[in-house]
Amino acid sequence: MSVRTPDPDPEWTPEGSNIPPTPSQNSNPGWLSDVELAEIRRRLPLLYVEAVPVRVDGLGQVTEVGMLLRATPTGSITRTLVSGRVMYGETLRDALFRHLEKDLGPMAFPQLPASPIPFSVAEYFPLPGVTQFYDERQHAVSLAYVVPVTGTCEPRQDALEVTWMSPQEAASDELSAEFEGGRGSLLRAALASVGRLI
């Protein structure tokens, strides 16, 4: 059970960045090597963004909630949300857009919120029981958003599929138990924030 960190995107650079990569660096100075990331995870909390993709009707009411189905390294199948790290020099909006595109595909057409204020802040700890959120690798602080998408979603990265459910189905206790790291409760908080938790 862990907060997912996608593979480096060599084409991404912070907007307006004039820092050229050196031959020994990834072309993106915001990415860390595996060794650097492991060292930082032992010493500092890391900042993440998470997104609950939704479909809305003409009145802006949430009609469907999207979630990812993925296989863990141990071979179990779990549900999760769009999530990933915020890189050095990257805005929250850029991070949200990058992770939505990576997990849902380039034709998802996410409608990013006008405000960078999340509906919730989740703290993941490597020790179970500190909060309801758990990540065995690290202490992570995650800003969570509800993001409407209008296009076609095709799973990418390590996702097996994107599943769409009604808000009532998504709020069920049975489905909540299928989420990794306590994200079922984060999904319920997302539904509550848009008035769809009944």
C-alpha positions as CSV (number, residue, x, y, z in Angstrom):
1,M,0.0,0.0,0.0
2,S,1.8,3.1,-1.2
3,V,1.4,6.5,-2.8
4,R,2.4,5.9,-6.4
5,T,5.3,7.7,-7.9
6,P,5.3,7.6,-11.7
7,D,8.3,7.2,-13.9
8,P,10.2,10.3,-14.8
9,D,8.9,12.4,-17.7
10,P,12.0,13.5,-19.6
11,E,10.1,16.1,-21.6
12,W,8.7,18.1,-18.6
13,T,10.6,21.2,-17.5
14,P,9.4,23.9,-15.1
15,E,7.8,26.8,-17.1
16,G,10.3,29.5,-17.6
17,S,13.2,27.4,-16.4
18,N,16.6,28.3,-17.8
19,I,18.5,25.5,-16.1
20,P,20.0,23.3,-18.8
21,P,20.5,19.6,-17.9
22,T,24.0,18.3,-17.6
23,P,24.9,15.0,-19.2
24,S,24.9,13.3,-15.7
25,Q,21.4,14.6,-14.9
26,N,18.0,13.6,-16.1
27,S,16.8,16.3,-18.5
28,N,14.4,17.4,-15.8
29,P,16.1,18.8,-12.7
30,G,12.9,18.2,-10.7
31,W,13.4,14.4,-10.7
32,L,15.5,12.6,-8.2
33,S,17.5,9.4,-8.8
34,D,16.2,6.3,-7.0
35,V,19.0,6.6,-4.4
36,E,18.3,10.3,-3.8
37,L,14.5,9.6,-3.5
38,A,15.1,6.8,-1.0
39,E,17.3,9.0,1.1
40,I,14.9,11.9,1.1
41,R,12.0,9.6,2.0
42,R,13.8,8.6,5.1
43,R,14.3,12.2,6.2
44,L,11.5,14.5,4.9
45,P,7.8,14.5,4.2
46,L,7.1,14.7,0.4
47,L,4.3,16.7,-1.2
48,Y,1.8,14.9,-3.4
49,V,-1.4,15.8,-5.3
50,E,-4.3,13.4,-5.6
51,A,-7.3,13.7,-7.8
52,V,-10.8,12.2,-7.8
53,P,-11.9,12.3,-11.5
54,V,-15.6,12.9,-11.9
55,R,-18.2,13.4,-14.6
56,V,-20.7,16.2,-14.1
57,D,-24.1,17.0,-15.7
58,G,-25.1,20.4,-17.2
59,L,-25.8,21.8,-13.7
60,G,-22.4,20.8,-12.4
61,Q,-23.7,17.9,-10.3
62,V,-21.4,14.9,-10.0
63,T,-23.0,12.0,-11.9
64,E,-20.0,9.5,-12.0
65,V,-16.8,9.0,-10.0
66,G,-13.7,7.5,-11.6
67,M,-11.2,5.3,-9.9
68,L,-8.2,3.3,-11.0
69,L,-7.8,-0.4,-10.8
70,R,-4.2,-1.5,-10.5
71,A,-1.9,-4.5,-9.6
72,T,0.5,-4.0,-6.7
73,P,4.1,-5.4,-6.9
74,T,2.9,-8.3,-4.7
75,G,0.3,-9.2,-7.2
76,S,-2.9,-8.1,-5.5
77,I,-5.5,-5.9,-7.2
78,T,-6.5,-2.7,-5.5
79,R,-8.3,0.5,-6.3
80,T,-6.7,3.9,-6.1
81,L,-7.0,7.5,-7.1
82,V,-4.9,9.6,-9.5
83,S,-1.8,10.6,-7.5
84,G,1.8,11.6,-7.6
85,R,4.6,13.8,-6.4
86,V,4.9,17.6,-6.9
87,M,8.3,18.3,-8.4
88,Y,10.6,21.1,-7.6
89,G,9.6,24.2,-9.5
90,E,6.2,22.8,-10.5
91,T,3.0,24.5,-9.6
92,L,0.1,22.5,-8.1
93,R,-2.0,23.0,-11.2
94,D,0.9,21.7,-13.4
95,A,1.3,18.7,-11.1
96,L,-2.4,17.9,-11.2
97,F,-2.6,18.1,-14.9
98,R,0.5,16.0,-15.4
99,H,-0.7,13.2,-13.2
100,L,-4.2,13.3,-14.6
101,E,-2.8,13.0,-18.1
102,K,-0.4,10.2,-17.1
103,D,-3.1,8.1,-15.4
104,L,-6.1,8.9,-17.6
105,G,-4.5,9.6,-20.9
106,P,-4.1,12.7,-23.0
107,M,-7.8,12.7,-24.2
108,A,-9.3,12.9,-20.6
109,F,-9.5,16.7,-20.9
110,P,-9.5,17.5,-17.1
111,Q,-11.1,20.8,-16.0
112,L,-8.7,21.9,-13.3
113,P,-10.2,23.9,-10.4
114,A,-9.9,27.7,-10.6
115,S,-8.5,27.7,-7.0
116,P,-5.6,25.6,-5.8
117,I,-7.3,25.0,-2.5
118,P,-7.9,21.3,-2.0
119,F,-11.0,19.7,-0.6
120,S,-8.8,17.8,1.9
121,V,-5.2,17.3,3.1
122,A,-4.2,13.7,3.7
123,E,-1.1,12.8,5.7
124,Y,0.3,9.3,4.9
125,F,2.7,7.8,7.5
126,P,4.9,4.7,7.2
127,L,3.5,3.5,10.6
128,P,-0.2,2.2,10.6
129,G,-2.5,4.0,12.9
130,V,-1.0,7.5,13.1
131,T,-3.7,8.7,10.7
132,Q,-6.2,6.8,8.6
133,F,-3.8,7.0,5.7
134,Y,-0.8,4.7,5.3
135,D,2.3,4.5,3.0
136,E,4.9,2.0,4.0
137,R,7.7,3.9,2.3
138,Q,7.4,7.4,3.5
139,H,5.7,10.3,5.3
140,A,3.7,12.1,2.5
141,V,1.4,15.1,2.6
142,S,-1.2,15.0,-0.1
143,L,-3.4,17.8,-1.4
144,A,-6.6,16.2,-2.7
145,Y,-8.9,17.7,-5.5
146,V,-12.1,16.8,-7.2
147,V,-11.5,17.3,-11.0
148,P,-14.2,17.0,-13.7
149,V,-13.1,15.3,-16.9
150,T,-14.9,15.6,-20.1
151,G,-13.0,13.4,-22.5
152,T,-12.2,9.7,-23.0
153,C,-10.1,8.1,-20.3
154,E,-7.6,5.4,-21.2
155,P,-5.6,4.0,-18.3
156,R,-1.8,4.5,-18.5
157,Q,1.2,3.9,-16.2
158,D,0.5,1.0,-13.9
159,A,-3.3,1.3,-14.0
160,L,-5.3,-1.7,-15.4
161,E,-8.5,0.2,-16.0
162,V,-10.5,3.3,-15.1
163,T,-13.8,2.4,-13.5
164,W,-16.8,4.8,-13.4
165,M,-19.4,4.4,-10.7
166,S,-22.3,6.4,-9.4
167,P,-21.7,8.4,-6.3
168,Q,-23.8,6.0,-4.3
169,E,-21.8,3.0,-5.5
170,A,-18.5,4.8,-4.9
171,A,-19.5,5.6,-1.3
172,S,-20.2,2.0,-0.3
173,D,-18.2,0.4,2.5
174,E,-17.4,-2.6,0.3
175,L,-15.8,-0.4,-2.3
176,S,-14.0,1.7,0.3
177,A,-12.3,-1.5,1.6
178,E,-10.8,-2.1,-1.9
179,F,-8.7,1.1,-1.8
180,E,-5.1,1.1,-0.9
181,G,-3.6,3.2,2.0
182,G,-7.0,4.5,3.3
183,R,-8.0,6.2,0.1
184,G,-11.6,4.9,0.4
185,S,-12.2,7.5,3.2
186,L,-10.6,10.2,1.0
187,L,-13.0,9.3,-1.8
188,R,-15.9,9.6,0.6
189,A,-14.6,13.0,1.7
190,A,-14.5,14.0,-1.9
191,L,-18.1,13.0,-2.4
192,A,-19.1,14.9,0.8
193,S,-17.2,18.1,-0.5
194,V,-19.4,18.1,-3.6
195,G,-22.7,17.3,-1.8
196,R,-22.9,13.7,-3.1
197,L,-22.4,11.7,0.1
198,I,-25.9,10.5,1.1
